Amino acid sequence: MSCPICAKVTDPKYRPFCSRRCADVDLGRWLNGSYAVPAETPEDLEEAADALLDEQRQESHGPH
C-alpha cells in the first residue's frame, strides 16, 4: 500500500500514511474543508424551511 499523500511506502506506525508529516497533512485537509461530502440540500434556506414545515404538518395530520 502506498501513502495517499506522497505515494511512498506506508509505515505501519502511521498507516495508511508513510509518516507523521503526511498524516498531519491529511488531517489539515479535513480541518480546512478540502475534503467534503456532497449533500443534496435545497439551495434556498427558505425553501428548506418550507419543506420541513410541510413534512411536520403531514406527520401531525396523519391517521390516528
Backbone bond lengths (Angstrom), bond angles and torsions (degrees), N, CA, C in turn:
res aa  C-N    CA-C-N  psi(-1)  N-CA   C-N-CA  omega(-1)  CA-C   N-CA-C  phi
1 M - - - 1.454 - - 1.519 108.33 -
2 S 1.322 115.67 142.06 1.456 118.60 178.78 1.528 110.25 -110.76
3 C 1.300 114.98 155.83 1.458 122.88 -179.50 1.534 109.17 -63.08
4 P 1.327 118.20 130.34 1.457 120.20 -179.69 1.529 113.77 -70.95
5 I 1.319 117.38 -11.86 1.464 120.64 -179.91 1.521 111.44 -93.33
6 C 1.336 117.11 -50.02 1.474 119.51 -174.20 1.527 114.17 -119.75
7 A 1.315 118.11 -5.12 1.471 124.96 177.94 1.529 114.63 73.50
8 K 1.326 119.04 9.50 1.468 121.24 173.76 1.529 109.23 -74.63
9 V 1.318 116.37 168.84 1.466 121.60 177.35 1.526 108.99 -65.35
10 T 1.319 116.69 137.69 1.465 119.41 -178.04 1.518 112.09 -73.89
11 D 1.318 114.98 154.48 1.460 122.91 176.01 1.526 106.24 -106.34
12 P 1.335 118.10 127.31 1.471 120.02 -178.46 1.536 113.13 -52.99
13 K 1.320 116.34 -30.02 1.469 120.61 -179.64 1.536 111.55 -66.42
14 Y 1.339 117.40 -30.65 1.465 121.38 -176.26 1.525 112.87 -118.46
15 R 1.304 117.18 14.65 1.456 122.54 -175.35 1.516 112.50 -46.90
16 P 1.291 121.10 132.97 1.465 129.14 10.78 1.526 113.74 -90.07
17 F 1.319 117.57 14.31 1.467 121.50 -178.39 1.519 110.97 -97.41
18 C 1.334 114.50 169.53 1.468 119.13 -179.70 1.518 111.82 -93.37
19 S 1.328 117.08 -18.61 1.460 120.55 -175.27 1.522 110.88 -159.01
20 R 1.301 114.82 170.10 1.463 121.34 176.09 1.527 109.87 -62.89
21 R 1.331 116.30 -36.58 1.453 120.98 179.97 1.526 111.18 -59.12
22 C 1.327 117.45 -49.13 1.463 120.44 -179.09 1.527 111.35 -66.76
23 A 1.324 117.30 -35.77 1.463 120.35 175.89 1.526 110.10 -62.72
24 D 1.325 116.77 -40.82 1.467 121.04 178.49 1.526 111.83 -68.63
25 V 1.330 117.39 -36.89 1.464 120.98 176.45 1.529 109.20 -60.71
26 D 1.333 117.00 -44.96 1.457 121.49 179.27 1.524 110.85 -62.51
27 L 1.314 117.55 -45.13 1.460 121.72 178.72 1.527 110.09 -60.14
28 G 1.316 116.49 -43.71 1.472 120.65 177.89 1.514 112.13 -59.29
29 R 1.317 116.61 -38.22 1.469 120.14 178.27 1.525 111.27 -65.48
30 W 1.332 116.78 -39.31 1.470 119.81 176.61 1.525 110.39 -65.13
31 L 1.325 116.56 -44.85 1.460 120.56 -175.25 1.524 113.59 -69.02
32 N 1.345 117.95 -31.39 1.464 118.40 -179.17 1.525 112.79 -91.96
33 G 1.337 116.90 2.09 1.457 119.97 175.37 1.512 115.06 88.68
34 S 1.322 118.20 11.37 1.463 119.88 178.15 1.522 111.73 -64.52
35 Y 1.312 116.08 -32.94 1.458 120.86 175.33 1.524 106.35 -98.40
36 A 1.307 116.45 131.68 1.464 119.70 179.67 1.517 109.32 -146.94
37 V 1.295 115.41 146.94 1.456 122.06 176.46 1.523 106.60 -99.46
38 P 1.321 118.10 122.57 1.461 119.02 -179.45 1.526 111.32 -65.31
39 A 1.308 115.53 144.73 1.461 120.99 -179.56 1.519 109.49 -122.54
40 E 1.313 115.25 148.98 1.451 120.51 176.08 1.521 107.80 -103.53
41 T 1.325 115.70 85.31 1.455 121.06 -179.87 1.520 108.98 -123.48
42 P 1.318 116.90 154.07 1.460 119.27 178.16 1.531 111.05 -60.23
43 E 1.317 116.20 143.46 1.459 121.22 -179.88 1.530 111.21 -67.48
44 D 1.299 115.94 -34.86 1.451 121.50 -173.13 1.525 110.18 -100.26
45 L 1.308 116.74 127.11 1.459 121.53 -179.28 1.528 111.01 -61.34
46 E 1.310 116.93 -38.90 1.463 120.55 178.79 1.532 110.88 -64.51
47 E 1.313 116.45 -39.24 1.470 121.05 177.67 1.532 110.21 -62.80
48 A 1.321 116.83 -40.57 1.469 120.96 178.67 1.522 110.67 -64.69
49 A 1.325 117.34 -41.89 1.462 120.92 179.72 1.528 110.48 -64.60
50 D 1.342 116.82 -42.35 1.467 120.45 178.18 1.524 111.37 -62.32
51 A 1.312 116.99 -42.33 1.465 121.31 179.54 1.526 110.46 -62.50
52 L 1.310 117.23 -40.87 1.464 121.33 178.66 1.527 110.67 -64.86
53 L 1.326 117.14 -43.74 1.462 120.44 178.98 1.524 111.02 -63.53
54 D 1.334 117.69 -41.35 1.461 120.96 177.49 1.526 111.12 -60.79
55 E 1.314 116.29 -42.23 1.465 121.06 179.16 1.526 110.78 -62.92
56 Q 1.321 116.86 -42.91 1.464 120.82 179.97 1.522 110.99 -65.84
57 R 1.328 116.88 -38.34 1.473 120.79 178.35 1.525 110.48 -63.88
58 Q 1.322 116.81 -42.48 1.460 120.57 179.95 1.521 110.98 -63.18
59 E 1.323 117.56 -39.97 1.461 121.70 179.78 1.530 110.82 -66.53
60 S 1.329 117.50 -38.75 1.469 119.81 -176.56 1.524 112.45 -78.59
61 H 1.342 118.82 -18.13 1.457 121.78 179.89 1.521 112.42 -105.77
62 G 1.305 116.83 14.43 1.455 121.32 179.78 1.517 111.61 -70.47
63 P 1.336 117.75 177.95 1.468 121.58 -179.76 1.530 111.80 -62.58
64 H 1.314 116.25 140.95 1.467 120.92 -179.54 1.491 111.15 -111.65
